Amino acid sequence: MSKSTMTPGVSQNTVLQAEALGKTYAEGKLRTPVFDGLDLKVEAGETVAIVGASGAGKSTLLHLLGGLDTPTAGEVYVAGQKMSTLSDSARGKLRNSALGFVYQFHHLLPEFTALENVMMPVMLGGGSVEAASQRAKLLLQQVGLGHRIEHKPGELSGGERQRCAVARALVNQPACVLGDEPTGNLDEKTAATVFELMLELNRAQHTSLVLVTHDRRLARKLDRVLELHQGKLRELVAAEA
């Protein structure tokens, strides 16, 4: 991205940034604050784990960073662009091109093959069928599913479905992948395999990774571990993580 299109104050090397971020849920007269004044900066190629107790707001934070939810205060910048100034259409295009998402449940479309599921972000971005197919086939081979491209999600194991979801998240070569407990629904051995695969592919593509996880053993393998506690983010030192 050229400097002329960057938001002032946001580094060209910063792929994801939150400034004074706040989120409060309202139901009638009841106000439930999740966090307030939260800051976060993720640089190109950096891997960041976010840990914390259940209900601390980790998934909410990830949804705000990914533009899937709207903050009640503060700003989120994706690839240097201020999300709040974009139209819904422009925000969707930026999400599709600059971000990849991997969830605890794969969210693959059951009526489509593995190949078609991975092709979809490219197609939604206006790419040709040929370009989408070539890129999707390459990634499916890299995640060990080259022999399963014509299989539908119901014909794949849990680990294979998650590997397919990882391929889908990376198919547009995003600046950052956001993972919300992507290994939380897998057994320990399969979880470790999928996790290492995510790291390997992200490093190969120089893609940043922000991962919400309850597994501190896995979190310690990332560049930084941040704990979300009582609405604040705190960086953990090695002994704490």
C-alpha positions, -999 to 999 in steps of 0.1 A, spaced: 0 0 0 14 34 -9 20 60 17 -6 83 1 -34 58 10 -22 51 46 -40 67 75 -18 93 92 -1 79 123 -3 43 112 30 27 103 34 10 68 47 -21 86 16 -23 109 -11 -46 94 -36 -44 123 -41 -17 149 -66 -9 176 -66 25 194 -85 32 226 -109 4 216 -141 0 236 -171 -23 235 -202 -21 256 -233 -42 251 -267 -26 258 -299 -43 265 -326 -19 276 -311 2 304 -285 -25 312 -250 -16 300 -223 -44 300 -188 -31 292 -164 -57 278 -134 -35 276 -125 2 272 -94 20 261 -77 -11 247 -47 -7 224 -31 -33 201 -6 -31 173 4 -61 151 33 -58 127 38 -75 94 48 -112 99 43 -111 136 24 -138 155 4 -129 186 -16 -151 210 -45 -137 231 -53 -157 262 -76 -151 291 -105 -166 311 -137 -177 295 -160 -147 291 -131 -122 292 -140 -109 257 -113 -126 235 -137 -135 207 -154 -101 209 -120 -85 205 -112 -107 175 -145 -98 159 -138 -61 163 -103 -65 148 -118 -83 119 -145 -58 112 -172 -83 120 -185 -62 149 -185 -24 155 -167 -9 185 -186 16 208 -154 36 211 -120 38 195 -107 28 161 -95 -3 142 -71 0 113 -67 -28 88 -38 -25 64 -36 12 73 -73 19 66 -96 32 93 -125 7 93 -151 32 107 -147 55 76 -155 27 51 -189 17 37 -202 -18 44 -192 -28 9 -157 -14 11 -153 -29 46 -163 -63 32 -138 -60 3 -110 -51 27 -118 -80 50 -118 -104 21 -84 -92 7 -65 -83 38 -77 -107 64 -82 -145 67 -104 -162 94 -101 -196 110 -127 -205 137 -131 -234 162 -157 -248 138 -146 -249 102 -177 -231 87 -171 -249 53 -201 -249 31 -213 -285 31 -226 -286 -5 -193 -276 -20 -161 -296 -24 -129 -287 -5 -116 -271 -37 -147 -250 -42 -147 -239 -5 -111 -227 -7 -117 -210 -41 -146 -189 -27 -127 -159 -12 -108 -154 -46 -141 -156 -65 -158 -132 -41 -129 -108 -47 -135 -108 -84 -108 -133 -93 -112 -157 -123 -122 -193 -119 -88 -203 -133 -68 -182 -109 -89 -193 -79 -86 -229 -89 -48 -228 -93 -43 -210 -60 -67 -233 -41 -51 -265 -55 -17 -253 -45 -27 -245 -9 -47 -277 -5 -15 -296 -16 5 -276 10 -20 -286 38 -19 -322 28 -52 -324 11 -42 -326 -26 -58 -360 -28 -91 -348 -12 -99 -317 -33 -131 -332 -47 -144 -344 -13 -171 -324 5 -167 -314 42 -189 -344 53 -164 -367 38 -134 -352 56 -122 -358 91 -122 -330 117 -85 -323 112 -89 -323 74 -118 -299 77 -97 -275 98 -67 -278 73 -91 -269 45 -103 -239 66 -67 -228 70 -61 -231 32 -93 -210 27 -80 -183 51 -47 -180 32 -59 -182 -3 -60 -145 -8 -26 -141 7 -39 -118 35 -19 -94 56 -32 -111 87 -50 -143 98 -73 -141 128 -79 -175 145 -106 -180 172 -97 -212 190 -90 -229 156 -77 -261 173 -102 -261 202 -124 -287 187 -96 -312 179 -78 -339 199 -44 -329 212 -24 -346 185 -45 -332 156 -46 -298 173 -8 -297 174 -5 -307 137 -30 -280 126 -13 -254 148 22 -261 134 7 -260 99 -7 -226 105 26 -213 118 45 -228 89 22 -214 62 20 -180 79 58 -177 80 61 -189 44 37 -161 33 50 -136 58 15 -132 70 7 -120 105 -13 -142 129 -35 -132 158 -47 -163 176 -72 -166 205 -65 -198 224 -70 -213 258 -40 -235 252 -10 -217 267 14 -244 256 5 -235 220 4 -198 228 40 -198 239 51 -208 204 40 -174 191 61 -142 191 40 -125 218 14 -137 244 -12 -111 255 -36 -117 283 -71 -101 283 -81 -96 319 -107 -72 333 -109 -53 300 -72 -48 296 -45 -64 275 -12 -72 293 18 -87 276 31 -118 294 67 -125 300 80 -160 292 76 -172 328 40 -161 330 29 -174 296 
